Amino acid sequence: MEKLDRHSPIPLYHQLVELLKQEIAADIYRPGDRIPSEGELMSEVGVSRTTVRLALKALENEGLVRREQGRGTFVATPRIRSQFPALLSFSQEVEQMGYRPGTVLLDVTESLIPPSVEAYLGLQPGQPALRVVRMRTADSQPIALTTSWLNLVEFPKLRDLDYTQLSLYTLFEEESELIIVRAIQRILADLATEREAEVLAVSFGSPVVRLSRTTYVAGEREGGVPIEHVDAVFNGGMYSVETELCRGGDQRHHTLYL
């Protein structure tokens, strides 16, 4: 590893950040590889421990490395990044990032709509809905756990679809000949429950991104008819969201299709 330029106006820790970024980009260190320890970096580039720690912290904040107590610092798996607005399926986003999308069907059950979902789908207490639970993957690594509630009252044909397919939106639009017109989505940060940690292969209490989304298809009602409400939990170490915010009257409505 090359030495840093002590005569440069660029801080030493920032030079080290850029040097490590270059080596990660060049596949000298690949996802899962351990990078040199603090002591090794101090010796190799001739800087203080404080400088090394600042550089590693900056890389960690950018999601490029993960630090494991007692084991060292490892190159992180690149995150799947969603950019709003985007009329792409989750599978398309994963493919554009260079990964292979996958779906594992965990459960399909017809039951009465739960009170927490009634208002989203515009259903009444006691009406039927289809609950579809799936694990989403990128290159076979678990990235999300999704629980979808589908509106069987207005779309009874949903009972007969194959939910092992990658995209529910493909099922809606191609097999059911429905047209998706919009989605309303809410995002928050949280910690993984025991069940979520088990499915996502992370530690209990690890950071996760929660997305709650209601999807509408074209219909007689203005704004469309709600067909699906989904609660998705994403591995916070593998997924990030990017938005563009505009001032003034040119506001953009950000929606995400998974």
N, C-alpha and C positions, 0 to 999 in steps of 0.2 A: 504494500500500500504506500502511495506517495506521501511525502511530507507536505505540511501545510505552509502557506506563504505568510510569514509573520509580518511582512512589510505591507501587506494588502490592507486597504481600509475595510474589507469584509471581515466581520468577526470570525475568530477561529472556529467557534462551534458551528457557525453557518457553513463554513468551508467543509467541515467534517460531514455535516448533513448532506451537502451536495455530492461529496465524494462517495458516501455510502449509497446514496440514491443511484449514482452512476453504476456502481458495482451491482446493485440489485437489478437495474434495468438491463445490464449486460449479462444477466444470469450467472454472475460469479457466485451470488447467493440467491438461491431459488426459494419459493415458498416452502416453509418448514425447516429450512437450513438455519443452523445456529451461526450468528455472526460473532466476530471476536469479542471477548469479554472487555470490561472496562479497563482492566490492567493491560490486556493485550493491545487495545487501541491506544492507550497512553504511551506504550513503548513504541508502537509502530509509527505513529504520526507525531510523537513528541509534544503532547499537550497534557494539561492537568486533568485530574479526575473530574473536576467541576465542568470543564469544557466538554468532556466525553458525556457526562450525565445530561447536560443541556442538549447535546446533539441527539442522544437516544430518546430523550423526552419529546423532542420536536418530531422525530420520526414516528414515535408512538402516537402522538396527537394526530398525525396525518394518516394513521392506520396502516403504515408501511411495515411496522414491526410490532411484536407483542413481547412483553417482558414477563417471564415466569420466575417467581421467587425461588432461589436455590438452584435453578437450572440454567438461566441465562436469557439472552435476547434472541428471538427467532424472527425470520422474515414471515410476515403475515400473508395469509391468502388474500389476494386482491378482492375488494368488495364489489358486489353488484351495485351499480349506481343508477338510480332512477332519476331522470331529468323531466321536470314538469314544464309545460304540458306534454304528454306523450300518449298517443293512441296506439300503443304497442301492448301486446300480451306479455305476461311475465316470461313466457318461453322465448319470445322474440328478443326481449331485453337481454336475457341470459346468453342467447346465441350471438348477439351483437358484441357482447363482452368477450366472446371467444370460448364460452363454456357450453357444455352439453346439458340441456334442461331435462328434467325427469319428474315423474309423479308416482307416488306410492299411495294407493287408495287404502285408507285405514278403516273407513266405516261408511255405510250408506243406510240410513234408517228413516222410515216415514213415521212421523209422530205429530202430536198436536203442537201448534206454534207456541213457543215460550213467550211469556209476557214481555221479556226484554227485547223481543224482535218484532212483535205485532205491529208497532207503529211504523217501523222501517218498511215493511212489506204491505202496509195498508190492510192487514187482515184482522179478523175479529177473534176473540178468545174461543178456543176449541176448534178452529179451522186447521186443516192439515198442511204440513210443510215437509219438505225433504231435507234431511240433514246429511251433508256430505263432508267427511273429514279426510283431508289429504296431507301428505308430506311432500313438499316441493324440494327438488335437489338441483345442484349445479355441479356437473362432473361427479355425480353420485354422492356428493356431500350434502347433508341436510342443511337447508337454508331457511325453510319456513314451514310452519304448521298452520293450515287454514281450515276453518270450520264455516261452511256455507249453509245457509238456510234458503231453500228455493220455494217460490210461490206456486204451489200445486193447485190452488183455487182457480187462478186465471190461466195457468199453464200446466194442465194435467199430463201432457205428453212428456214432461220432464221426468216422470217415473221410469220411462223406458230408455233413457239415454245411457251411454257407456261412459262412466265417470273415471275410468282408468286412462282416458285420453288426457293429453297435456293441458289443453286450454278449455275452460268452461265457455269462454266466449266463442270459441270455434263451434262448440256444441250448440250454443244458442243461435248463432248466425247461419251456420251451414246446414246443420241437421234439422233444426227447428224452424228455419227460415224467418228468424226474428232479427231485427236490426237494433243494435245497441246505440242509444242516442246520448247518454251521459252517465256519469257516476259521481256521487258525493262521497268524499273520503275524509276521514279524520286520522291524525297521526299523533302518537305520543310515545315517550320513552318509558320503559318499565324494567322490571326484573323478572327473570324466568321462574315459573312455578316448577315444582318437582316433575310434573307430567311433561311440561314444555321442555325442560332441561333434558329429560330422557329422550324425547323425540329428536331434538336438535343436536344432541350429543355435546352439550355444554354443561357447565357446573350449575347447580342450583343457585339462583340469585344472580346469574350472569346478566349483563345488559341485553335487552331485546328492544326491537322496534315493533310497536303494535299499530296495525292499520285496521280501521273499521270502515267498511265501504258498502254503499247501497247502489246497485246498478239498475238502470232503467232501459227498457226497450221501447221502440216506437209503438204508439197506440192512440186510442181516441182521446186520452187525457193529455192536457198540455203538460209538457215536460216528460212525458212517457209514463210507462207502467212499471212499477218496481218488480223485478223478477228474482233478484238475489240480494241477500245481505250476508256479508262475509266478515269474520273476524280473523285476521291473520297475525301471526307472531313470527317475526324475522330474527334470525341470529344477528345481534348487534355488531358482531365482529366481521360479518360478511356482507352487510347491506347498509347502504346510505342513501339519502334522498337529497337531490339538488333542485332548487327552485330559482326562477328568475322573477324578481319583484319590480314592478313598474310604478312610478309615481304619476299622479294626475289622473286623467280620465281614461288613459289607455291601460286599463287593468286587464290582466289575464286570469282566466279561470283555470286553475291547475287541477287536473284529474289524472288518475293513474289507473290503467287497466292491467290486471294481472291474469 
